[in-house]
Amino acid sequence: MLSYIDRNIQLSKKSLILCTSRIQTTPKKGDCIKVETIRTKKAIRKIKKLLNPRDRCLFTLGINTAYRAKELLSITHSQVQGVVAGDTLEIEQSKIDKYRRVTLNKSSIREIEYFINHDDNLNIRDNKGFLFYSKKGGVHKVSTATRMVKHWCSADGLSGNYGSHTLRKTWGYWQYKRGINIPLLMVAFGNSTKKQALAYLCTQEKNVQEIYNLKL
């Protein structure tokens, strides 16, 4: 028979295993992880004020182009050199073998210009160099971008789960809010179904709830 102390040790080990199993910092391959959108312009402005030129440029492009993190990180200096509002940026999509073209607005251009002109670490002589460089050399990984966005949102006081996909979803949220229709957003996102687009917009559950508001 187990002594009182032995039984307590076993119970403690079981509790530790159970607790550890609940703390999963790295999602498994294939897991569906939902991230929040940034739903107020005040929060967007506050985040911008917290960031250095490089990070603010990455954040601004992310919420103004709907590019995925991997696509944003692939941008080179030569692709944005001399661009003005209304110019287009064409980047190969990371999930399918196609290119997506977006028109750069004034917000994006302003941050690109400021970044290039005020960041001494940006190697502007190497036109093939990545715009969003890593201090260790080369380009940031998507996992690094995810940690960065989490940190920015946390520093802004936002609660919830945020990640690199937050930028893309925030763009969609604000476009949908201003009346852009789902078919157009599907094209911009590269979605093949309406269900995918609604999932990006975080409107599916809300829409389902609203159908019960009808009083008969």
C-alpha positions, -999 to 999 in steps of 0.1 A, spaced: 0 0 0 11 35 -7 19 57 22 1 91 27 32 109 15 36 87 -16 -1 92 -26 4 130 -23 35 129 -45 16 110 -72 -13 134 -70 11 163 -73 27 147 -104 -7 142 -120 -17 178 -112 16 191 -127 10 170 -159 -25 183 -162 -15 219 -158 14 215 -182 -9 200 -209 -31 230 -207 -3 254 -214 5 251 -251 25 280 -264 32 266 -298 1 254 -318 3 220 -335 4 218 -373 -32 220 -386 -46 237 -355 -71 265 -361 -60 295 -341 -83 325 -341 -68 359 -336 -86 392 -329 -89 422 -351 -81 457 -340 -116 472 -338 -110 509 -329 -90 535 -348 -79 549 -315 -61 516 -307 -45 517 -342 -32 553 -336 -19 543 -302 0 513 -316 16 535 -343 29 559 -317 46 531 -298 66 518 -328 99 526 -344 100 535 -382 105 499 -393 78 483 -372 53 511 -378 59 506 -416 52 469 -412 21 475 -391 7 501 -415 13 480 -446 -3 450 -429 -35 468 -421 -37 486 -455 -29 459 -480 -43 425 -467 -11 408 -475 -2 378 -453 28 382 -429 51 360 -451 42 382 -481 49 414 -462 82 401 -450 92 392 -486 91 429 -498 125 442 -509 137 477 -509 137 479 -547 100 471 -548 91 502 -529 118 526 -540 103 558 -553 67 547 -550 39 572 -547 3 570 -536 -17 551 -563 12 529 -574 8 492 -572 27 465 -554 26 430 -567 37 401 -545 36 364 -549 10 349 -526 25 325 -500 -2 298 -502 -9 297 -540 12 302 -570 -3 335 -580 6 372 -576 -17 397 -558 -16 433 -568 -26 461 -544 -27 498 -547 -7 517 -521 -26 544 -503 -13 576 -487 -9 560 -453 13 532 -467 34 556 -488 40 580 -458 53 552 -436 75 537 -464 91 571 -471 96 579 -434 111 545 -428 135 547 -457 146 582 -448 150 578 -410 162 542 -404 200 542 -404 201 504 -403 183 499 -436 208 490 -463 193 511 -491 224 505 -513 213 468 -516 182 470 -536 177 432 -532 177 435 -495 146 429 -475 127 460 -464 118 445 -430 153 434 -421 163 414 -391 191 427 -370 206 392 -372 207 394 -409 182 383 -436 145 386 -431 122 381 -401 103 348 -398 65 348 -395 68 335 -359 88 366 -351 62 389 -367 35 371 -346 54 378 -314 59 414 -325 22 420 -331 13 403 -298 37 426 -280 23 457 -298 -13 449 -289 -4 440 -253 15 473 -249 -16 491 -262 -37 474 -235 -57 453 -259 -70 420 -244 -74 388 -264 -53 367 -288 -34 387 -314 -9 376 -340 5 384 -375 -28 375 -390 -44 403 -369 -31 428 -395 -48 412 -424 -80 406 -405 -81 442 -393 -79 454 -429 -109 432 -438 -129 442 -407 -126 479 -416 -133 474 -453 -165 454 -444 -175 480 -419 -174 508 -445 -197 488 -468 -173 468 -491 -192 437 -503 -181 401 -496 -173 392 -532 -148 420 -535 -133 411 -502 -130 375 -513 -109 386 -543 -87 408 -521 -82 381 -496 -77 354 -522 -106 334 -506 -124 308 -526 -156 307 -504 -178 332 -487 -173 312 -455 -136 318 -455 -141 356 -460 -167 357 -431 -142 339 -409 -116 366 -416 -141 393 -409 -152 378 -375 -188 384 -385 -201 349 -388 -211 344 -352 -225 379 -349 -247 375 -380 -260 342 -367 -269 359 -334 -287 388 -352 -312 364 -370 -328 358 -336 -335 395 -330 -367 394 -350 -397 396 -327 -428 378 -340 
